[in-house]
Amino acid sequence: METERTRGTLLGLACGDAPDELVEALRVVSSASARTHLQTTGYVVHTLQTVLHDAVTADSAEEAIVTAVNRGGDTDTVGAVTGAVAGARFGHDSLPDQATAGERAAQREELIERLACTGGRKS
């Protein structure tokens, strides 16, 4: 199964030169009972565990983000980091429109500001 191989790879990569704390944090992600042991407190280790589990086991970026946010807890942190990891895994274009709306709004604001500064002239 692709997911099992991916989880094993995460732990295998970390076991090389990684600190023991990182290896132990990733061990939770690779365990069969991870789904029931993940926490969403906003603590960086808990966030990392939840994000990696959801991004690695999902079939799409949207599934990863929805699963992570639906866990409750510190949903804005877990959702944002899951979106970043899922976007890296599945590609930016795979992110749901709601996840990139803020990015598009910021780009619009920047364009409006540039146009206002140049009087609409190309710089």
C-alpha positions as CSV (number, residue, x, y, z in Angstrom):
1,M,0.0,0.0,0.0
2,E,1.4,3.4,-1.0
3,T,0.5,5.1,2.3
4,E,2.3,2.4,4.4
5,R,5.4,2.8,2.3
6,T,5.3,6.6,2.5
7,R,4.9,6.5,6.3
8,G,7.8,4.0,6.6
9,T,9.9,6.3,4.5
10,L,9.3,9.3,6.7
11,L,10.4,7.4,9.8
12,G,13.3,5.8,7.9
13,L,14.6,9.2,6.8
14,A,14.4,10.6,10.3
15,C,16.2,7.6,11.8
16,G,19.5,8.5,10.1
17,D,21.0,11.6,11.7
18,A,17.9,13.0,13.3
19,P,17.6,13.8,17.0
20,D,15.9,11.1,19.1
21,E,13.0,13.6,19.8
22,L,12.2,13.9,16.1
23,V,12.4,10.1,15.6
24,E,9.9,9.6,18.5
25,A,7.6,12.3,17.2
26,L,7.5,10.6,13.7
27,R,7.0,7.2,15.3
28,V,3.5,8.3,16.3
29,V,2.8,9.2,12.7
30,S,3.9,5.8,11.4
31,S,2.0,3.8,14.0
32,A,-1.2,2.0,13.1
33,S,-3.0,3.7,16.0
34,A,-1.9,7.2,15.0
35,R,-5.4,8.3,14.1
36,T,-6.6,8.0,17.7
37,H,-3.4,9.4,19.3
38,L,-3.0,12.6,17.3
39,Q,-3.5,15.9,19.2
40,T,-4.4,19.3,17.8
41,T,-3.1,21.6,20.6
42,G,-1.0,23.9,18.5
43,Y,2.2,22.6,20.3
44,V,4.6,22.3,17.4
45,V,5.3,18.5,17.9
46,H,1.6,17.7,18.0
47,T,1.0,19.9,15.0
48,L,3.8,18.2,13.1
49,Q,2.5,14.7,13.9
50,T,-1.1,15.6,12.9
51,V,-0.1,17.4,9.7
52,L,2.2,14.7,8.5
53,H,-0.3,11.9,9.2
54,D,-3.1,13.7,7.5
55,A,-1.1,14.9,4.5
56,V,0.5,11.4,4.0
57,T,-2.6,9.3,4.4
58,A,-5.0,11.5,2.4
59,D,-5.9,10.9,-1.3
60,S,-6.1,14.7,-2.0
61,A,-5.1,18.0,-0.6
62,E,-8.7,18.9,0.3
63,E,-9.1,15.6,2.2
64,A,-6.0,16.2,4.2
65,I,-7.1,19.8,5.1
66,V,-10.7,18.9,5.9
67,T,-9.5,15.9,8.1
68,A,-7.0,18.0,10.0
69,V,-9.5,20.9,10.6
70,N,-12.3,18.5,11.6
71,R,-10.1,17.2,14.4
72,G,-10.8,20.4,16.3
73,G,-8.4,22.0,18.7
74,D,-6.1,24.7,17.2
75,T,-7.8,24.4,13.8
76,D,-6.2,27.5,12.2
77,T,-2.7,26.4,12.9
78,V,-3.2,22.7,12.0
79,G,-5.2,23.7,8.9
80,A,-2.7,26.1,7.6
81,V,0.3,23.8,8.1
82,T,-1.6,20.9,6.6
83,G,-2.4,23.0,3.6
84,A,1.2,23.8,3.1
85,V,2.3,20.2,3.4
86,A,-0.6,18.9,1.3
87,G,0.1,21.6,-1.3
88,A,3.7,20.4,-1.5
89,R,2.6,16.8,-1.8
90,F,-0.3,17.2,-4.3
91,G,0.7,20.5,-6.0
92,H,-0.6,24.1,-5.5
93,D,-3.4,23.6,-8.1
94,S,-4.8,20.8,-6.0
95,L,-5.6,23.1,-3.1
96,P,-9.3,23.9,-2.7
97,D,-10.3,27.5,-3.6
98,Q,-11.1,28.3,0.0
99,A,-7.5,27.5,0.9
100,T,-6.0,30.0,-1.6
101,A,-8.6,32.8,-1.3
102,G,-6.4,34.8,1.0
103,E,-3.4,34.5,-1.3
104,R,-5.5,35.8,-4.3
105,A,-6.8,38.7,-2.2
106,A,-3.3,39.7,-1.2
107,Q,-2.2,39.6,-4.9
108,R,-5.2,41.8,-5.9
109,E,-4.4,44.3,-3.1
110,E,-0.7,44.4,-4.3
111,L,-1.8,45.0,-7.9
112,I,-4.2,47.8,-6.9
113,E,-1.5,49.4,-4.8
114,R,1.0,49.3,-7.7
115,L,-1.6,50.7,-10.1
116,A,-2.4,53.5,-7.7
117,C,1.2,54.4,-7.3
118,T,1.9,54.5,-11.0
119,G,-1.4,56.2,-12.0
120,G,-2.2,53.1,-14.1
121,R,1.0,53.5,-16.2
122,K,3.1,50.5,-16.8
123,S,6.4,50.7,-14.8
